[in-house]
Amino acid sequence: MIRISGILNVKSIKGSRGAFSVGELTSSVGSFKVKDQILDQFSEGSYEGEFLVAHIYPASYVHYGRVITEIRAKLAEIILPEGEEKP
C-alpha cells in the first residue's frame, strides 16, 4: 500500500441499479478513477487529504458502443482534516 496526498472529487451517479458515488483522485503521482463503496459515505464535493491506496489497476467498460479504458485506484483508507469539504 502507498500513501498519497491529493484531492478526491466525489460525485453521485444514477445507474441502472440505483444511485452510487464515484470519484477522481488527483495527486502528484497522477489521476485515478475511484469506484468503490467507501465513497457512498461522502456527499458530492472535493476532499483534500491523505489516501491509502491498496491497488492501482487498469479497467475498461463499454459505453454506447465505445470501449472506455481508465486507471483506477482501490482505496483502503481516507484521512481528511476536519472541515475540508468543498461542495
N, C-alpha and C positions, 0 to 999 in steps of 0.2 A: 504494500500500500504506500501511496505517496500523499503528501500534504501539499495542497496548492492554495495560494491566496488568489482571490478573484472576485468576480461579480456574477451572481446567478440571477438571470431574468426568468421569472416564472409567469406562465400564462395558462389559462384554462381553455380546454378544447372540448367541444361536444362531438363525441364519436358515435358510432353505431351501437356501442354498448354502454352509452352514458357519458357523462362529463368526467374528465380527468385532467390532471395538471402535467405540463411538460415544461422543460427549462432549457436554457442555453447557458453554459458555464464559460465565461470569457476570462482568460488569465494570460500571464506572460508566456506560458508554455504553448497555448493555442486555444481554440474554441471547440467545445464539445457539446453535443446534444445530450440531454438527460431525460430519460423516460423511465421513471421509477415511482413506486407507490410512496416513497418518502416525501415526494413533492406535494401530495394531497393535503398535508397539514399546513401548507403555506397558501396565503391568498396571492392574487396577482400582484406583481411588483418586482423591484430589483433588490437584491440582498447582497451586501458586500461582506466578505468574511473569509474564513479558512474552511477548506473542503478536503475531507479524507477520501481519496479516490481508491477504490478497491480494484477496478478493472477498466481498461480503455480498449475498445474493440470497434471494428467496422460493422455496420449494419445496413441492410438495404430492404426496401419495400416497394411495391408497385402502387402508383397513384395516378389515376386517369390514364392508364396505358404507358406511363413512363416509369422507369426504374430509378428510384432515388437512393443514393448511397451517402451515408453520413458517418462521422466518427462519434461514437457515444462513450460516455463515462458512467460507470456504476459507482454511486456514492455510498460510502459506508457510514459517514458522519458529516454533519453540517454544524460548524461552530460560528455563531454570529454574535457580534457585540449587541448589547441591548439597545433598542430604539433605532435600528438601522433600516427599517422598512421604508421604501420609497414607492408609493403607488403609481 
